[in-house]
Amino acid sequence: MNKTNQNKEGTKPPQQTNQKNEQKLSRRQFFFIIIQTQIGVGVLSVPYELHTVAKQDGWISLLLGAVAIQLLLVGIWFVAKNLPQDTLYTMNDKLYTKWIGRPLSILYILYFIGVGTLIILLFCRMINVWVLPNTPIWVTALLMITVCMYMVHGGLLVLGRMYTMLSILIVFLLILMVFGAKEMQIMYLFPILETGWGKVFSGINQAIFSYFGFIVTLVVYSKVEGTHKQKLTTIVLAHWFVTLFYLFTVLASYTFFSTSELPLVPEPVLYMLKSFSLPVVARIDLFFITIWVINVATSFATYLYLSSIGLSDLFKKQSKTKFIVLIGVVVFSICMFIDLDIKKMEAFNKVVTYSGYVFSVALPLIMVPLSFWRRKKDKGEGAS
């Protein structure tokens, strides 16, 4: 009996290890989580926002911003490589000590909640303007938040599988935008650099905001299978896929509308599609929005997951269900307070945008040298 019990006990640890390994994301799922987080509510407004600063040279700002983010992603990869078993929140504790790391983790949670709230607000405004002008914001916000709470409740692996399946819809978005190519006027892009390098570099700020979803890599990196080099390859491929998607969107808008017309169309992609029709689909712009809604949902669901995992780590709880519900209530409450008030929304947008430079750019850069120092310290302690 004792030998039997010992054999049973001896076989349990390997089984538990296998289960943990099975729960890791594949690199393909990791790829789609990154792109689904970045391609979201901003797709419709990126061309307009870049044009307000850099005019027809906004596409150059987008590419320069992509290069800057690529360098930052390499730095983030070094941090994750030096702390391969940690998430962003446990990294904060190790790199900044708990006295600083814990408050930073709380601020990160608030930042993720803020970004998620902004996504819902922009989504509700777009639906109100283009589809359901008489529907109150609480209806559209509640429906989106509830669906995303259900998605996140399934866990990271479920999100990875769903994002992989839903990513085929991005192809449909590209196909719909190809209709604009029929009226393409390359001459609208000329003269190149007419606004000067100063305006182009100013436009990089607008471009970088479109990529802010890359911070998800620092949270889920340790939950992905594969070597460090394979994970870096996945991160790079995902980043440039998003870049090419945004570049196609910007160029399609810039070659359809002239420089004098673009300031009059805040959502150039929708206005472009509105001018076309198909035998089966009379309003292509509304068909585009129905697919775009799914990208908004996946983007918001990621931020809901990031904030919920932060709260579970903060309070040392395995279950995230209560935190998911709590965050959903908080997001809904903030949306009800801001409503569709343009001034409040713009003020909130500025706060979240500037916070993004701190939490998605500045702090990860600071973590790079700290992670090297931590790695050397751990090696020194191991050698002694």
C-alpha positions in Angstrom: 0.0 0.0 0.0 2.8 2.4 0.9 4.6 1.7 -2.4 1.4 2.2 -4.3 0.8 5.6 -2.6 4.4 6.6 -3.2 4.1 5.8 -6.9 0.8 7.8 -7.1 2.3 10.7 -5.4 5.4 10.5 -7.5 3.4 10.7 -10.7 1.4 13.8 -9.8 4.1 16.6 -10.3 4.8 15.6 -13.9 1.1 15.6 -14.7 0.7 19.1 -13.2 3.7 20.3 -15.2 2.2 19.0 -18.4 -1.1 20.7 -17.7 0.7 24.0 -17.1 2.6 23.6 -20.4 -0.7 22.9 -22.2 -2.2 26.1 -21.0 0.5 28.2 -22.6 -0.4 30.2 -25.7 1.0 29.1 -29.0 3.0 31.7 -31.0 0.2 32.0 -33.5 -2.2 32.9 -30.8 0.3 35.3 -29.4 0.6 36.9 -32.8 -3.1 37.4 -33.1 -3.5 38.7 -29.5 -1.0 41.5 -30.4 -2.6 42.6 -33.6 -6.2 42.3 -32.3 -5.2 44.6 -29.3 -3.6 47.2 -31.6 -6.1 47.2 -34.4 -9.3 48.5 -32.8 -11.2 51.7 -32.5 -8.5 53.9 -34.0 -8.7 52.4 -37.5 -11.4 54.8 -38.6 -9.7 58.0 -37.3 -5.9 57.4 -37.8 -5.7 58.9 -41.3 -7.6 62.0 -40.1 -5.4 62.5 -37.0 -2.2 62.1 -38.9 -3.4 64.5 -41.6 -4.2 67.2 -39.1 -0.5 67.4 -38.1 1.5 66.3 -41.2 -1.0 66.7 -44.0 -0.3 64.4 -46.9 3.0 63.3 -45.4 1.2 61.6 -42.5 2.1 58.2 -43.9 5.8 59.0 -43.4 5.0 59.9 -39.8 3.3 56.5 -39.5 6.4 54.6 -40.8 8.8 56.6 -38.6 6.6 55.9 -35.6 6.6 52.2 -36.5 10.4 52.2 -36.5 10.5 53.9 -33.1 8.1 51.4 -31.6 10.2 48.5 -33.1 13.2 49.7 -31.2 11.1 49.9 -28.0 9.8 46.4 -28.6 13.3 45.1 -28.7 13.9 46.7 -25.3 10.7 45.2 -24.0 11.8 41.8 -25.3 15.1 42.1 -23.4 13.2 42.9 -20.2 11.0 39.8 -20.7 13.9 37.7 -21.6 15.8 38.6 -18.4 12.6 37.8 -16.4 11.1 34.9 -18.3 8.8 33.7 -15.6 7.2 37.0 -14.7 4.4 39.2 -15.9 4.5 43.0 -15.9 3.2 43.2 -12.3 5.7 40.8 -10.8 8.4 42.5 -12.8 7.5 45.8 -11.1 8.1 44.2 -7.7 11.4 42.7 -8.6 12.8 45.7 -10.5 11.5 48.6 -8.4 11.1 46.8 -5.0 7.6 46.3 -3.5 7.5 49.8 -2.1 7.7 51.3 -5.6 6.5 48.3 -7.6 3.1 47.9 -5.9 2.0 51.5 -6.5 3.3 51.3 -10.0 1.2 48.2 -10.6 -1.9 50.0 -9.2 -1.2 52.9 -11.7 -0.9 50.4 -14.5 -4.2 48.9 -13.6 -5.8 52.3 -13.6 -4.1 53.0 -16.9 -5.5 49.9 -18.5 -9.0 50.7 -17.2 -8.6 54.2 -18.6 -7.7 52.9 -22.1 -10.6 50.4 -22.0 -13.0 53.1 -21.0 -11.8 55.3 -23.8 -12.3 52.5 -26.3 -15.9 52.1 -25.1 -16.5 55.9 -25.3 -15.1 56.2 -28.9 -17.1 53.1 -29.9 -20.3 54.5 -28.5 -19.8 57.8 -30.2 -19.1 56.2 -33.5 -22.2 54.0 -33.3 -24.3 57.0 -32.2 -23.1 59.1 -35.2 -23.2 56.4 -37.9 -25.7 53.7 -37.0 -28.0 54.3 -33.9 -28.4 58.1 -33.3 -31.4 57.6 -31.0 -30.0 54.8 -28.9 -28.7 56.0 -25.5 -25.1 55.4 -24.7 -25.8 53.1 -21.8 -27.3 50.5 -24.1 -24.4 50.2 -26.5 -21.8 50.5 -23.7 -23.6 47.8 -21.6 -23.9 45.4 -24.5 -20.2 45.7 -25.4 -18.9 45.5 -21.8 -21.1 42.5 -21.0 -20.0 40.5 -24.1 -16.3 41.3 -23.4 -16.6 40.3 -19.7 -17.9 36.9 -20.9 -15.0 36.6 -23.3 -12.4 37.4 -20.6 -14.0 35.1 -18.1 -12.8 32.1 -20.2 -9.2 33.0 -19.6 -6.2 33.9 -21.8 -6.2 30.6 -23.8 -9.8 31.2 -24.8 -9.0 34.7 -25.8 -6.1 33.5 -27.9 -8.3 31.0 -29.7 -11.1 33.5 -30.3 -8.7 36.1 -31.6 -7.1 33.6 -34.0 -10.6 32.7 -35.3 -11.8 36.3 -35.6 -8.7 37.6 -37.3 -10.0 36.4 -40.6 -12.3 39.4 -40.5 -9.3 41.7 -40.8 -8.9 40.4 -44.3 -12.5 41.5 -45.1 -11.7 45.0 -43.8 -8.8 45.1 -46.3 -11.0 43.8 -49.1 -13.6 46.5 -48.4 -11.0 49.2 -48.4 -9.8 48.0 -51.8 -12.9 49.6 -53.3 -11.3 52.9 -52.6 -8.4 51.9 -54.9 -10.8 52.4 -57.9 -10.7 56.1 -57.3 -7.0 56.3 -56.3 -5.2 59.5 -57.2 -1.5 59.1 -56.4 -1.0 62.8 -57.2 -2.8 63.6 -53.8 0.4 62.4 -52.1 2.6 65.0 -53.8 4.6 67.0 -53.3 6.2 64.8 -50.7 7.6 66.5 -47.6 5.9 69.8 -48.5 5.1 70.3 -44.8 8.7 69.8 -43.8 10.4 67.4 -41.5 9.2 69.3 -38.4 5.5 68.5 -39.1 6.4 64.9 -40.0 8.2 64.4 -36.7 5.2 66.0 -34.9 3.0 63.5 -36.6 5.0 60.7 -35.0 3.2 61.4 -31.7 -0.2 60.6 -33.3 1.2 57.5 -35.0 2.7 56.1 -31.8 -0.6 56.3 -30.0 -2.0 53.9 -32.6 0.5 51.3 -31.5 0.1 51.5 -27.7 -1.5 48.1 -27.5 2.0 46.5 -27.7 2.3 46.7 -23.9 0.3 43.4 -23.9 3.5 41.6 -24.9 5.1 42.4 -21.5 2.1 40.9 -19.6 1.6 37.7 -21.5 5.2 36.9 -22.7 5.8 34.4 -19.9 2.6 32.6 -20.9 3.7 31.9 -24.5 5.5 28.7 -25.6 8.7 28.8 -27.6 12.2 30.1 -27.3 13.1 33.8 -26.7 14.2 34.2 -30.4 10.9 32.7 -31.6 8.9 35.0 -29.4 10.8 38.0 -30.7 10.1 36.9 -34.2 6.4 36.7 -33.4 6.4 40.2 -31.8 8.2 41.7 -34.8 5.9 40.1 -37.4 2.8 41.2 -35.5 4.1 44.8 -35.2 4.8 45.1 -38.9 1.5 43.4 -39.9 -0.2 46.2 -37.9 2.0 48.8 -39.5 1.2 47.6 -43.0 -2.5 47.5 -42.2 -2.5 51.1 -40.9 -0.3 52.2 -43.8 -2.8 50.7 -46.3 -5.6 52.5 -44.5 -3.8 55.8 -44.5 -2.8 55.6 -48.2 -6.3 54.5 -49.3 -7.7 57.6 -47.5 -5.0 60.0 -48.7 -5.4 58.9 -52.4 -9.2 59.1 -52.3 -9.6 62.5 -50.6 -7.5 65.6 -51.5 -5.6 67.5 -48.9 -8.4 70.1 -48.8 -11.1 67.5 -48.4 -9.6 65.4 -45.6 -10.0 68.0 -42.8 -13.8 67.8 -43.4 -14.1 64.0 -42.9 -13.1 62.8 -39.4 -13.7 59.1 -40.4 -12.3 59.1 -44.0 -12.6 55.3 -44.4 -16.3 55.3 -43.8 -16.9 58.3 -46.0 -14.9 56.6 -48.7 -16.9 53.4 -48.5 -20.2 55.3 -48.4 -19.7 56.4 -52.0 -19.7 52.8 -53.2 -22.3 50.1 -53.3 -22.7 46.4 -54.2 -25.7 44.5 -55.7 -26.2 42.8 -52.3 -24.8 45.4 -49.9 -26.1 48.9 -50.5 -24.2 50.5 -47.6 -20.7 49.2 -47.5 -19.8 51.6 -44.8 -22.3 50.0 -42.4 -21.1 46.5 -43.4 -17.5 47.7 -42.6 -18.7 48.9 -39.1 -20.2 45.6 -38.3 -16.8 43.9 -38.8 -15.0 46.8 -37.1 -17.2 46.3 -34.0 -15.6 42.9 -33.5 -12.1 44.5 -33.6 -13.2 47.0 -30.9 -14.5 44.1 -28.8 -11.2 42.2 -28.9 -9.2 45.3 -28.2 -11.3 46.2 -25.1 -11.4 42.6 -23.9 -7.6 42.6 -23.8 -7.4 45.7 -21.6 -10.1 44.2 -19.4 -8.0 41.0 -19.1 -4.8 43.1 -18.4 -6.4 45.0 -15.6 -8.2 42.0 -14.1 -4.9 40.0 -13.9 -3.3 43.0 -12.2 -6.0 43.0 -9.5 -5.7 39.3 -9.0 -2.0 39.6 -8.6 -2.4 42.6 -6.2 -4.8 40.8 -3.9 -3.2 37.3 -4.4 -6.4 35.7 -5.8 -6.5 33.0 -8.4 -10.1 33.7 -9.5 -10.5 36.8 -11.7 -14.3 36.7 -12.1 -15.0 39.2 -9.3 -12.4 41.6 -10.6 -13.7 41.3 -14.2 -17.2 42.3 -13.0 -15.8 45.1 -10.8 -13.8 46.6 -13.7 -16.8 46.3 -16.0 -18.9 48.3 -13.5 -16.2 50.9 -13.2 -15.8 51.3 -16.9 -19.6 51.5 -17.4 -19.9 54.1 -14.6 -17.2 56.4 -16.1 -18.9 56.1 -19.5 -22.2 57.2 -17.9 -20.5 60.2 -16.3 -18.7 61.3 -19.5 -21.6 60.3 -21.8 -21.2 61.8 -25.3 -20.0 65.2 -24.0 -17.3 66.2 -26.5 -15.4 68.4 -24.0 -15.3 65.7 -21.4 -14.3 63.0 -23.9 -11.5 65.1 -25.3 -10.2 65.9 -21.8 -10.3 62.2 -20.9 -8.7 61.3 -24.2 -5.7 63.6 -23.5 -5.2 62.2 -20.0 -5.2 58.6 -21.4 -2.9 59.6 -24.3 -0.3 61.3 -22.1 -0.5 58.4 -19.6 0.3 56.1 -22.5 3.7 57.7 -23.0 4.5 57.1 -19.4 3.2 53.6 -19.0 3.9 52.2 -22.5 7.1 54.1 -23.4 9.0 55.7 -20.4 8.6 53.0 -17.8 9.4 50.1 -20.1 12.6 51.9 -21.2 13.6 52.4 -17.6 13.0 48.6 -17.0 15.6 47.7 -19.6 18.8 48.6 -17.6 17.1 47.5 -14.4 16.4 44.0 -15.8 20.1 43.6 -16.8 21.1 44.7 -13.3 18.7 42.2 -11.8 19.9 39.4 -14.0 23.5 40.1 -13.0 22.6 40.2 -9.4 20.7 36.8 -9.6 23.7 35.3 -11.4 26.1 36.6 -8.7 23.9 35.2 -5.9 23.7 31.8 -7.7 27.5 31.6 -8.2 28.1 32.4 -4.5 
